[in-house]
């Protein structure tokens, strides 16, 4: 027989008392949503996932993470809520520090969007919502939405106005 690790058809097998038992399994393609880093930053900074068709997908991607990483993200999401603590503190230096962290994540998401556009999107004549990324999602609308949601997490309105999101949102 073929060892399960060498199969490419999504089949997995196990020895059941001398007889191979096969079942078909499907896995998402490689995607950044399987990484723990950005979801952990989002959770720590209080940048929530919105209730939409992407939420079940993002939660399913946690099954691809080491269990300790997924548990860490869950704990961050349960709180305490850093963003709300910064807002309540009403401290300019603390707000500026928080907004610098969020602005760095906005910059990362802006670059991610630009790379996805440059190396994938611009070569396809279909509409954004018709093109699927490696994870099986219409990646351009979601990348745009993540960037906007992250930008909206900035606390200081002066920072929000200068984070280059207005021009980026149109892209």
N, C-alpha and C positions, 0 to 999 in steps of 0.2 A: 504494500500500500504506500500511499504518499503521506509523509509526515505532515501533520497539521501546519507546522511553521512554514513548509515549502509550498502550500497551496495558495493559489491566487484567486480562487473563485468564491471566497467567503465561507467555505465549508470548514467546520471544526469537528474533530473526532475525539473519541475516548474509547479505551478498551473496556468493554463491559463483560467480563468473564470470558475472555478469549474471542469475543466478537466485536468488531469495530462498529460504533454507533455514530452516525454522522448527522449533523444538523447544519442548517444554513444560518450564518450570522452576517449581518451587514454592519459596517463601520463607516463613520464619517471620514471624509478625506482629511488630510493634515490641515489644520487651521490654527491660527493664533489664539482662538477662543479656548483651546485645550491647555494653554499655558496658564500658570497660576499668577504670574507677576502682575499683569494689568488688572485682572479682576480683584486682586488683593489691594492694589492702589485705589481702585474705584471704591471698594468697600471701606477702606480706611479713611478716605477723603469724603465719604458720604455721597458719592456719585452713584445714585441708584439706577437700577435697570427698570425701564418703563414696562408697564403691562401692555404688551403687544405680541404679535406672532413670533418675535425673536426670543422672547423670554424663555419659553420651554427649551429652545435650542441651546441657549447659553447655560441653562441649568443642566441640560443633558451633557454638555461638554465637561462638566465637573466630574463625570464618571471616568474621564480620560486622565484626570489629574491623580497624583498620589493622594490617597485618602487623607493624609495629614494636611495636605495643602487645601483640599476642599473643606475640611473641618475648620481650618484657620480662616478661610474666607467667610464661612458661615458665622463664625464667632465675631469677626469684624462687622458683619452685617447686623448682627443682633445688638451691637453697641458695647460700650457707650458711643454716642454719636459725636465724633470730632467736630464736624461742621457746625452743629448746633452749639457745642461748647464754645467754639471760637466766636460765633455770633453773640452768644450771651455775655461773653467776657467783655465785649465792646472795647477791645484794646487794639489800637492802630497797628502796633508792631506785630502782634499775634495774627491779626487779620492779614497783614501784608505777607507774613511768612506762609500762612495757609494759601493765600492767593498765588504766591510764587510756585508752590507745589502744584496747584491746579493748572496754572499757566504752563508749566513744564509738560503736564499731561496733555494739554491742548496742543502744544507744539508737536509732541509725539504723534498725536492723532492726525494733525494736519499733514505731517510728513508721511505717515502711513497712507492717508488718503491720496496724496500726490503720487506716491510710488505705485499704488494700486491703479491709479489712472494712467500713469506713464507706461507701465509695463503690462497692463492687462486691458483696462477699459477702452483706451483710445483705439485699440485695434479691432474692436467689435462694433458693428453698425446697429446692433439691436438696442432696445431701450434698456436703461439701467436695471429695471426690475425684472428683466428677462435673462440677465447674465448671472450665472451662478459662480461663486468662488469655490475654492477647493473644499470648503466645509459644506457646500450644498446650499448656501444662502445667497440671496441677491445682495451681494456685498457692498455695492456702491451706496444704495440708500441707507444701509445700516452703518457704514463708516461715516457717512455724512451726519446721521442722527447721533452717533456716539460723540462726534466732535462737538456738535451743537449742545448736547446734554452736558458734556464736560464743561464747556464754556459757560453755560448757565449756572454752574455750581460756584463760580467766582462770587465772593461776598461783596467786595468793594466795587461800586458802580464805575469808579474811575478805572479800575483794572479791567472790568468787563468791557468798557469802551475801547481800551487800547490793546486788547489781546488779538487783534487781527482776525476776529471771527466774522465780522460783517462781510468782508470781501471773500473769505474762505467759504462762507455758507452758500454763496452764489455758485461756487465751482461744483 
